[in-house]
Amino acid sequence: MKRKKTSKIPKNQRIMLIIFSLIFIISGSILLNWFIRTGQTEKTYQELAEQAIDTNQEETSIDFEKLKNINPEVVGWIKIDGTTINYPIMQHMDNTYYLNRNFYKKKDDSGSVFLDYKNQSNFTDKNIVIYGHNIKRGIIFSDLEKIYQGKLKDDVSVNIYTPEKTMKSKVFSSYEIDPENYAINTNVNENEFDQFKQTLSERTKVKFIGNPNESNQILTLSTCDRTGKKRILVHAELEEVK
C-alpha cells in the first residue's frame, strides 16, 4: 500500500506563503488600476489641450469659449515649457472640489489644477495661488519638483492665459516646506508686499534669474512632496502682461 505524499513545507509556512501571494496579487491589481486611471487622466488632458490650443498662430491662443461651454468654472490655462504642465485652471467656491475632480467634473483622484477660491478670478491679486496634485506618473503638478531640484536650470518661465490677457512670469524661488499659510496668503496688501517677496526669495534652494523687486504681482504654485507631508512651492514674478 502506497503512502500518501505529504508536503515538506511546514503548515505555518504554507499559510504565510499563501498570505504573501494574496498580498502580491492585490498590490499588483491596485498598482495596475492606478496606472490605468492616471493614464486615462493624462489622455483626457492631452486631448483637451489639442482641442483648446490654437497652434496655427505665432503665439499660443486658448479657445476659452469652447472650454467654458464644457465647464464655465475654467478661469485660465497654465503652461510651463520643459514640463508636462499644460492644463486648464479651474476655480470653485472652495479648495476641495477639484482635488478629486477633472475638468469635466468627473471623479478623478488626480484632480485638476485650480486657483485658490479666495483669489480674484481675473488674476489681479498680489499673490495668485494655484494648486495641483503631485502625481508620480508625471502629470498635473509633479514637474514642480523639477523646478525645485534645479533640473530646468535657473531660467524658468510660467505662462498664464486668461480670456482677457496673457501673463508671463519668471521663477525666482522654489523650496520644500511644512504646510503653512504664509506663502499661500491671497490677501497680501501693498504695505506687506516687499517683505513678502523678500521672505520668499530667501527661502529658495536654487538661485533663479527672476527678480521679484521689479514685479507688482507674484504667482505661487503649490503641490505636495512625494510623501504628502510637505509642500513644494514655486514662486514667479510677473514680468509681462499682453
C-alpha positions as CSV (number, residue, x, y, z in Angstrom):
1,M,0.0,0.0,0.0
2,K,1.4,3.4,-1.1
3,R,1.9,6.1,1.4
4,K,0.2,9.4,0.8
5,K,2.7,12.1,-0.1
6,T,2.9,15.0,2.3
7,S,4.3,18.4,1.7
8,K,7.8,19.0,3.2
9,I,6.8,22.7,3.8
10,P,5.5,23.2,7.4
11,K,1.9,24.2,7.6
12,N,2.6,27.6,9.1
13,Q,5.0,28.4,6.3
14,R,2.4,27.3,3.7
15,I,-0.1,29.7,5.3
16,M,2.4,32.6,5.2
17,L,3.2,31.8,1.6
18,I,-0.5,32.0,0.7
19,I,-0.9,35.3,2.5
20,F,2.1,36.8,0.8
21,S,0.9,35.6,-2.6
22,L,-2.5,37.2,-2.0
23,I,-0.8,40.5,-0.9
24,F,1.3,40.4,-4.0
25,I,-1.8,39.8,-6.3
26,I,-3.8,42.5,-4.5
27,S,-1.0,45.0,-4.6
28,G,-0.4,44.3,-8.3
29,S,-4.1,44.8,-9.0
30,I,-4.1,48.2,-7.1
31,L,-1.0,49.3,-9.0
32,L,-2.4,48.3,-12.4
33,N,-5.7,50.0,-11.6
34,W,-3.8,53.2,-10.6
35,F,-1.7,53.1,-13.8
36,I,-4.8,52.7,-16.0
37,R,-6.6,55.5,-14.2
38,T,-3.7,58.0,-14.3
39,G,-3.1,57.0,-17.9
40,Q,-6.7,57.9,-18.7
41,T,-6.3,61.3,-16.9
42,E,-3.2,62.0,-19.0
43,K,-5.0,61.2,-22.2
44,T,-8.0,63.3,-21.2
45,Y,-5.9,66.4,-20.7
46,Q,-3.8,65.8,-23.8
47,E,-7.0,65.6,-25.9
48,L,-8.3,68.7,-24.2
49,A,-5.1,70.7,-25.0
50,E,-5.4,69.6,-28.6
51,Q,-8.9,70.9,-28.8
52,A,-8.3,74.2,-26.9
53,I,-4.9,75.4,-28.0
54,D,-4.6,77.0,-31.4
55,T,-1.2,76.1,-32.8
56,N,-1.7,77.8,-36.1
57,Q,-0.9,81.2,-34.6
58,E,2.6,82.6,-33.8
59,E,1.7,82.9,-30.1
60,T,-0.4,80.4,-28.0
61,S,-4.1,81.1,-28.2
62,I,-6.6,79.3,-26.0
63,D,-10.2,78.8,-27.1
64,F,-11.9,79.8,-23.8
65,E,-15.3,79.9,-25.4
66,K,-15.1,76.2,-26.2
67,L,-13.8,75.4,-22.7
68,K,-16.4,77.5,-20.9
69,N,-19.2,75.7,-22.9
70,I,-17.9,72.5,-21.3
71,N,-17.2,73.9,-17.9
72,P,-17.9,77.5,-17.0
73,E,-15.6,77.3,-13.9
74,V,-12.4,77.4,-16.1
75,V,-10.7,80.7,-15.4
76,G,-7.3,80.3,-17.2
77,W,-4.7,78.0,-18.6
78,I,-1.2,77.3,-17.3
79,K,1.8,76.2,-19.4
80,I,5.4,75.8,-18.3
81,D,8.0,75.0,-21.0
82,G,10.2,72.0,-20.3
83,T,7.5,70.3,-18.2
84,T,4.2,68.4,-18.7
85,I,2.3,71.3,-17.1
86,N,-0.2,72.4,-19.8
87,Y,-3.6,72.5,-18.1
88,P,-6.8,74.5,-17.7
89,I,-7.1,76.3,-14.4
90,M,-10.3,75.8,-12.5
91,Q,-11.9,77.7,-9.6
92,H,-14.7,76.6,-7.4
93,M,-16.3,78.1,-4.3
94,D,-13.9,76.1,-2.1
95,N,-10.4,74.5,-2.4
96,T,-11.6,70.9,-2.1
97,Y,-13.9,70.3,-5.1
98,Y,-11.2,70.0,-7.7
99,L,-8.9,67.9,-5.5
100,N,-10.7,64.8,-6.9
101,R,-12.5,66.0,-10.0
102,N,-11.2,66.6,-13.5
103,F,-12.1,69.4,-16.0
104,Y,-15.4,67.6,-16.8
105,K,-16.3,67.5,-13.1
106,K,-16.0,63.7,-13.1
107,K,-14.4,61.9,-10.2
108,D,-10.7,61.6,-10.7
109,D,-8.1,61.1,-7.9
110,S,-5.6,63.1,-9.9
111,G,-7.8,66.1,-9.6
112,S,-7.3,69.4,-11.5
113,V,-5.1,72.4,-11.4
114,F,-7.1,75.1,-9.6
115,L,-7.0,78.7,-8.5
116,D,-7.5,79.4,-4.7
117,Y,-11.1,80.2,-4.2
118,K,-10.1,83.4,-2.3
119,N,-8.2,84.8,-5.3
120,Q,-10.0,87.0,-7.9
121,S,-10.8,85.0,-11.0
122,N,-9.3,87.8,-13.2
123,F,-5.8,87.2,-11.7
124,T,-5.4,90.7,-10.2
125,D,-4.3,89.8,-6.6
126,K,-0.8,90.5,-5.3
127,N,-0.3,86.8,-4.7
128,I,-2.1,84.4,-7.1
129,V,-2.1,80.9,-5.7
130,I,-2.6,77.8,-7.9
131,Y,-2.7,74.2,-6.6
132,G,-2.3,70.8,-8.2
133,H,-1.5,67.2,-7.1
134,N,2.0,65.7,-7.4
135,I,1.1,62.6,-9.4
136,K,4.0,60.1,-9.7
137,R,3.2,59.3,-13.3
138,G,4.5,62.8,-14.1
139,I,1.2,64.7,-14.6
140,I,-0.7,67.6,-13.0
141,F,1.9,69.5,-10.8
142,S,4.5,66.7,-10.4
143,D,7.0,68.6,-12.5
144,L,7.2,71.4,-10.0
145,E,9.8,69.0,-8.4
146,K,12.0,69.5,-11.5
147,I,11.9,73.3,-10.9
148,Y,12.6,72.8,-7.1
149,Q,15.5,70.5,-7.8
150,G,17.1,72.8,-10.4
151,K,16.6,70.4,-13.3
152,L,15.3,73.2,-15.5
153,K,18.3,75.4,-14.6
154,D,17.8,79.0,-13.4
155,D,15.6,80.4,-16.2
156,V,12.1,79.1,-15.9
157,S,9.0,80.8,-17.4
158,V,5.4,80.3,-16.4
159,N,2.7,81.4,-18.8
160,I,-0.9,82.0,-17.6
161,Y,-3.5,82.6,-20.3
162,T,-6.9,84.0,-19.4
163,P,-9.8,85.2,-21.6
164,E,-8.6,88.8,-21.2
165,K,-4.8,88.6,-21.1
166,T,-1.6,86.6,-21.2
167,M,0.7,86.8,-18.1
168,K,4.3,85.8,-18.4
169,S,6.3,85.3,-15.2
170,K,9.8,84.2,-14.2
171,V,10.5,81.9,-11.4
172,F,12.6,83.5,-8.6
173,S,12.1,81.0,-5.7
174,S,11.3,77.3,-5.1
175,Y,11.6,75.2,-1.9
176,E,10.2,72.5,0.2
177,I,8.4,73.4,3.5
178,D,6.0,72.1,6.1
179,P,2.4,73.1,5.4
180,E,1.8,76.8,6.2
181,N,-0.4,79.7,5.4
182,Y,2.2,82.4,4.9
183,A,3.3,81.6,1.3
184,I,-0.3,80.9,0.1
185,N,-1.8,84.1,1.6
186,T,-4.1,85.5,-1.1
187,N,-4.6,88.7,0.8
188,V,-1.1,90.3,0.8
189,N,-1.5,94.1,0.8
190,E,0.7,96.8,-0.7
191,N,2.4,97.5,2.6
192,E,3.3,93.9,3.2
193,F,4.3,93.1,-0.4
194,D,8.0,94.0,-0.4
195,Q,8.7,92.0,2.8
196,F,6.6,89.1,1.4
197,K,8.8,89.0,-1.8
198,Q,12.0,89.2,0.2
199,T,11.0,86.3,2.6
200,L,10.0,84.0,-0.4
201,S,13.3,84.9,-2.1
202,E,15.4,84.0,0.9
203,R,13.8,80.5,1.1
204,T,14.8,79.4,-2.4
205,K,17.0,76.3,-2.9
206,V,18.2,77.3,-6.4
207,K,19.2,80.9,-7.5
208,F,16.8,81.7,-10.3
209,I,17.0,84.7,-12.6
210,G,13.6,86.1,-11.7
211,N,13.7,89.4,-10.0
212,P,10.7,90.0,-7.7
213,N,11.8,93.5,-6.9
214,E,10.7,94.6,-10.3
215,S,7.2,93.0,-10.1
216,N,3.9,94.1,-8.7
217,Q,2.4,90.5,-8.6
218,I,3.6,87.1,-7.5
219,L,2.4,83.7,-8.9
220,T,2.6,80.9,-6.3
221,L,2.3,77.3,-7.4
222,S,1.8,74.6,-4.7
223,T,1.9,70.8,-4.6
224,C,2.7,68.1,-2.1
225,D,6.1,66.3,-2.0
226,R,6.1,62.5,-2.6
227,T,5.3,61.7,1.0
228,G,2.3,64.1,1.1
229,K,3.7,65.6,4.4
230,K,5.5,68.6,3.0
231,R,4.8,71.2,0.3
232,I,6.8,72.1,-2.7
233,L,6.3,75.8,-3.6
234,V,7.3,77.7,-6.7
235,H,7.1,81.5,-6.9
236,A,7.3,83.5,-10.1
237,E,7.3,87.3,-10.6
238,L,5.1,88.9,-13.1
239,E,7.3,90.0,-16.0
240,E,4.9,90.9,-18.8
241,V,1.2,91.2,-19.5
242,K,-0.3,91.2,-23.0
